[in-house]
Amino acid sequence: MTGQTDSHCVREQMFTGTQGNPLPFSHAMQVCAVAAQKSNDGHPRPLDLRDDATLQAMAENPDYNTTSASFVHREAKTKVPGGVRRVNIN
């Protein structure tokens, strides 16, 4: 999966996963966070899901975000360092 936004990565993982098996939201967030970290020279960064209102709401809800995955909060005014990230999952 190449050239995706964070929200697209999470949706993709929720529907097909990396092995063709759909993942629950919290696991999809973890897969995409690892991919974002790899693309950021090993430095972790929060996922930016603000372009998808449903995923943003799920990230904010501890019933869905059971692993407390890091994400950019909806009211954040600043951009994620490096601008819009594209993640690659190998």
C-alpha positions as CSV (number, residue, x, y, z in Angstrom):
1,M,0.0,0.0,0.0
2,T,1.8,3.1,-1.2
3,G,0.9,6.7,-1.3
4,Q,-1.9,6.8,1.3
5,T,-3.1,9.2,3.9
6,D,-3.3,8.0,7.5
7,S,-7.1,7.8,7.3
8,H,-6.9,5.8,4.1
9,C,-4.4,3.4,5.6
10,V,-6.6,2.8,8.7
11,R,-9.7,2.2,6.5
12,E,-7.8,-0.2,4.3
13,Q,-6.6,-2.1,7.3
14,M,-10.1,-2.3,8.7
15,F,-11.5,-3.7,5.4
16,T,-8.7,-5.9,4.1
17,G,-5.7,-5.9,6.6
18,T,-2.2,-6.7,5.4
19,Q,-2.9,-10.4,4.9
20,G,-6.5,-10.1,3.6
21,N,-8.0,-10.3,7.1
22,P,-9.9,-7.3,8.3
23,L,-8.5,-5.7,11.5
24,P,-10.4,-4.0,14.3
25,F,-9.9,-0.3,14.5
26,S,-7.3,-0.3,17.3
27,H,-5.2,-2.9,15.5
28,A,-5.5,-1.0,12.2
29,M,-4.3,2.1,14.0
30,Q,-1.2,0.2,15.2
31,V,-0.3,-1.1,11.8
32,C,-0.6,2.4,10.3
33,A,1.4,3.9,13.2
34,V,4.2,1.5,12.6
35,A,4.2,2.3,8.9
36,A,4.2,6.1,9.6
37,Q,7.1,5.6,12.0
38,K,9.1,3.7,9.3
39,S,8.5,6.5,6.9
40,N,9.6,9.1,9.5
41,D,13.1,7.6,9.9
42,G,12.0,5.6,13.0
43,H,10.4,8.5,14.9
44,P,6.9,8.0,16.1
45,R,4.2,10.5,15.0
46,P,0.5,10.7,15.7
47,L,-1.8,9.6,13.0
48,D,-3.8,12.4,11.4
49,L,-7.3,11.3,10.8
50,R,-9.0,14.7,10.7
51,D,-9.9,14.2,7.0
52,D,-12.3,11.4,8.0
53,A,-14.8,12.4,10.7
54,T,-15.8,8.8,11.5
55,L,-12.3,7.6,12.1
56,Q,-11.5,10.8,14.0
57,A,-14.5,10.1,16.3
58,M,-13.3,6.5,16.8
59,A,-9.8,7.6,17.7
60,E,-11.2,9.9,20.3
61,N,-13.4,7.2,21.8
62,P,-11.6,4.9,24.2
63,D,-14.1,2.1,23.5
64,Y,-12.7,2.0,19.9
65,N,-9.1,3.2,20.5
66,T,-8.5,0.5,23.1
67,T,-4.7,0.8,22.7
68,S,-4.7,4.6,23.2
69,A,-3.0,5.0,19.8
70,S,-1.6,8.5,19.3
71,F,-3.6,10.7,16.9
72,V,-3.9,14.4,16.0
73,H,-6.8,15.9,17.9
74,R,-9.6,17.4,16.0
75,E,-9.1,21.0,17.2
76,A,-5.4,21.0,16.5
77,K,-4.4,24.0,14.4
78,T,-0.8,22.9,13.6
79,K,0.1,20.5,10.9
80,V,1.8,17.3,11.6
81,P,5.6,17.8,11.0
82,G,6.4,17.1,7.4
83,G,3.0,18.0,6.2
84,V,0.6,15.4,4.8
85,R,2.2,12.0,5.2
86,R,2.0,9.2,2.8
87,V,2.6,5.8,4.4
88,N,4.0,2.6,2.9
89,I,3.2,-0.8,4.3
90,N,5.5,-3.5,3.2
